[in-house]
Amino acid sequence: MQSIQLFDLASRQAEWLSVRQEVVSTNIANANTPKFRAKDVTPFSAVLDSSNVPMARTNPGHLAGDTMETAEIGVHDEAVNNEIGVQESGNTVSLSGELAKSGDIRRQYELNTQLTKAFHNMMLTALGK
């Protein structure tokens, strides 16, 4: 049985959010570490573009897409924040920026789970369960 693309997409975004939360947590934990460079992950849109999410096939004459492949979620050094720049210790972590990212991650995760739950309920309703 072919998997439902929305669930694959939601799973992929949840994985990306998990990796991003881990990177943000590491940045916050190292806020006072000398010469620590803040990191961030590749935006989800770039991960999505490289993961080959297949289009729906509504006609047998349409080309079949592959299932969603796992694309690498790249972690890279973050651009220097203009608010704080490079601190005297060489650290580039902005606590306010990292906390804002953490809140954004939480909101995106809640949206992801609510959409998945609504789609699941809609499927159950369509099946009469």
N, C-alpha and C positions, 0 to 999 in steps of 0.2 A: 504494500500500500504506500502510495506517495505521501510524503509529509506535507503538512499545510504550511505554505510559505510565510504566513504571518507569524506563526509560532517559531519558525526558524529565524526570522528577522528579530523577533523579540528576544530570543535566546542569545543571538549574536550581540544585540545591544546590551543585554544584561552582562554578558562576558566582558564587553568593552568597558562598561561602567565599573565593574569590579576591578579591572586592571587600573583604570583611572583613579579610583578611590585609593587603591594601594599606593600609587605614585604620589598622590596628594598627601596621604598619611606619612609617607616617608619624608616628603618635603617638610611637613610640620614638625616631625620628630627631629629633623636635623636643622631646625631654624637657628640654632646657636652653634652649629659645627663650623669651625673655620674652613674657609675655601670650599664649602659645599655649594654646588651649582644646582639650582632648582630644575626639576624635570617636569615634563608633561607628555601626554600620549598623542599619537596621530588622531586628528579629528575623526569622528565616527563616519562622516560622509566619505572620507578617503578610504576608510576600511570597507565601507559598504560598496564603493565603486570597484574595489579590487577583489571583492568576494563573489562576484558573478551571480547575483540573485537572479534566478530564472524568471522570465515572464510567464504569465498564465497561458496555457495552451488550450484554446477553445475549439480548435478544429484539427482533425488528424493531419491535414496538409501543412500545418504550421511546424516550424522547426522546434524540436524538443530542446529545452535548456538542461544543463547539468544541475545537480543539486548544489546547494550552497557549500562552497569550499571554505575552509578556514584560512583567512588572510591573517598575516602577521599584524599585531597591534604594536606599532613601533613606539618605543619610549625614547625621547630625545631631550637634550638640554633646552630649557625654556629660554625665550628671549629675555634679556634683562629688563626688569620692570622699571619704568621711568619714575615711578613713585619713590622707590627706595634706591634704585641703582645698585651698585656693588658696595656692600658695607665695608667698613674698615678691615674686618676679619676676612674679607674675600667672599663672604656668603651672599647669595642672590635671592634668598627666600623672603617673600613678602607674606607675613602671616595673614593680613587682611585679604589678600588675593587668594591665598590657599583656602581660607575659610569660606570665601565666596564661591570658589570652585566646589567645595564640599557640599554647600547648600544646593548648588546647581545639579550636582550628581544625584543628590537625594530627590529633588523634584523630578528629574528625568527618570529615575528608577520607579518612583511612584506612578508616573504617567505610563510607563511601560507595563507595570503590573496591572493597572486599572484597565488599560486597553486590552491586554491579554485576557483578563477576567471577563470583560464585556463580550469579547469575541467568543470565548468559551461558552458563556451563557447563551449567546445567540445560536451557536451550533447545537447546543442541547435542546433549545426551543425548536429549532428546525427539525430535529430528529424526533420531537415529541416526547422528550424525557424530562 
